[in-house]
Amino acid sequence: MTTIRAIPFLALGLAASVSPLLAADVILLPPIEIRAASPLVPAAYRHTPLPPYPAVARERRLEGVVLLSVLVGRSGRVVDAGVAASSGSALLDEVAVAAVRKWTFVPARRGARAVESVVEIPVKFALSRE
């Protein structure tokens, strides 16, 4: 029985061992480069006029926080907005959505390229305690 002895060699700085019978058949290929995607820089507020506090809500002493889910386009304009978590008042929720639809943002970026992104925005309606 013939014993095949492995012999060490260095290829591209990596240690490996190959049978002497296969050494002539080894073709060294260049390494495959895998790059990580550029980090996402999130969207930021640009123009955010506050919604008016509805008179009916003030009279009823309605308060609360509505959490909005907003799709910001590559231009920085709102593409879509909806309620992710209600304030408990449909009136306050509707006013918040209507106001945010008019907002503009600095769009999110991946490297040098503007990209669509979803942001969550809490809008708090609170009556003054004067």
N, C-alpha and C positions, 0 to 999 in steps of 0.2 A: 504494500500500500504506500502510495506517495503522499508525503505531507507537504501542504502548501503553507509557506510561512509568509505572513503579512509583513511588508516593509513600510516604515513611516515616510511621509513626504509632506512638504508644506505647499499649499496652494492658496494664493490670495491671503496669506497670513493665517490660515486656519490649518490646524493639525488634523491629519486624517491618515488612514492606512488603507493600502490597496494591495491586492494579491499581485505578485510579479507577473502572473499570466495575463492580468487585465491591465497592467500599467500602460501598455502601448495603446490600448483602446480608450483611455481616459481623455476626454475633451473638456477643457476648462472653459466654461461660459462666463461672461461678465455677470456681476451680481444684479439681481432685480432690485430696482429702487422703488420703495413704497413710501409715498409722502402722506403725511397727515394733512387733512383738510385745514384750510385757514380757520382760525377761531372766529366764531360769530360775535360780532360787536352788536349788541342789542339796539333796537330803536330807542329814540329819546324824544321827549316832548319838544315841540317847536312852538306851535300857536295853540293855546288851550283856553279859550274863553269859558268862564264858568257858567253853568246853567243857572237860570233864575230859580229861586225857591218859589214853587207854586203857591199862590195866595190860599188856595183851598187846603193845601198841606199845612201851611202855617196856622190857619184857623183850627184845623183838626189836631194840631200839635204833633204832626207826623215827623219822625226822624228815622234815620237808618243809614246803613252802608250797603250800596249795591256794588257787586263785583262784576265788571264788564270784561268780556273776552273780545279783543279787537284785532282784526286782520289789517295790518299796515302794509300797503303796497310798496313797490320799489320806488315810487315817486314820493312817498311819505304821506300820501293821502289814505284815509280810511276806506278800505274796500268793503268791509263788513263789520258789524258790531252787534253783540247780543249779550243778554244777561247770563252770567255764569252762576251767580248766587244773588237772589233777590234781597232787597232791603226789607221786605215784608209789606211794601206798599207798591202796587202796580203803577200808581201815579208817579212816585219818585223814580222808579225804574225807567219808565218811559221818558221822563225828562232827561235823565242821565244819558240814555242811549241817543236821544235826539241831539244833545249837546256834543257828545263825543264824535258823532258822525261828521261834525263840522271841523274837528281838530285836524292839525297837521303835525307830522313827526319828522325828525331826521330819520331816514330809513335805516334798518339794520344793514350791516355790511359783512360780507365774507371776503376778506382781503380787500381789494379795491372795488369790488362789485356790490352794488345795492341789491338786496334780496327782500322778498316778502317775509314777514314774520308775524307771529301772534303774540300780543302782549295782554296782560291782565291788569286792569286799572280799577282800583277801588275809588268810588265817589261817595263821600260822606255828606249827608244832609243833617245839619245840626242847628237847632234853634239857639239863639243867643240867650244867655241866662241873666240878662239885665233886669 
